[in-house]
Structures are given as structure tokens and as C-alpha cells.
Amino acid sequence: MTSKYPQIPFGVLAVEKSIITAGQLGKAVSVQMNEDLTGMRHRLLGQILVDLGYMTQEQVDEVLNTISEME
């Protein structure tokens, strides 16, 4: 099913909810890009944010639930 609303990116929503800062998002995206460019296994942004200690798994779930509700 296609939503009539564009999906908001995970990281943008996490910043809008004040769970992480824009700087923390930038760091996580940088980690993700570097891993992808060096051929490492792709990790989702939420997992990287948890691994960096910027978010808890519960906060990741909260953001994912909000995205799901928007669809």
C-alpha cells in the first residue's frame, strides 16, 4: 500500500522528537556511510545510534512506531 504522505526519515524524526541532536545524527550517518564504503555489512541507522549510546532500543522502537502510524 502506498501512503499519500512521504515517509519522514528515521533520523529526522528522532531529532524532531528531541531524542538525539543533529550532531549525533550526523555522526551516525557518517559511520553508516564509512561502513558502506568500506564494504562492511550495512547497518540500519537506529542500530548505529544504539551502538554509539545516543539512543536506547526503546527509543528506536518509539520512532519506528511513529513512522508506522504515519503510513
C-alpha positions, -999 to +999 in steps of 0.1 A: +000+000+000+013+034-009+010+062+016-003+096+004+023+112+027+060+109+022+078+089+049+098+110+072+134+097+076+141+079+108+170+102+118+150+134+111+121+122+132+145+112+161+159+148+160+124+163+158+113+143+189+144+156+207+158+121+213+191+129+195+208+161+183+215+170+147+252+165+155+246+130+168+226+122+137+254+135+115+279+113+134+257+082+129+252+089+092+289+093+088+295+059+105+269+043+082+285+058+051+320+048+061+309+013+068+291+011+035+320+025+015+345+001+031+323-030+023+312-037+058+277-052+064+251-024+061+236-014+095+204+005+100+208+040+114+188+030+146+213+002+154+242+026+149+226+052+172+221+025+199+257+012+194+270+048+198+250+052+230+228+080+216+195+061+218+181+031+236+163+003+218+131+016+233+136+050+217+143+034+184+111+014+187+092+046+196+105+064+164+097+033+143+062+031+158+056+068+150+067+063+114+044+032+111+015+053+124+021+079+098+018+054+069 
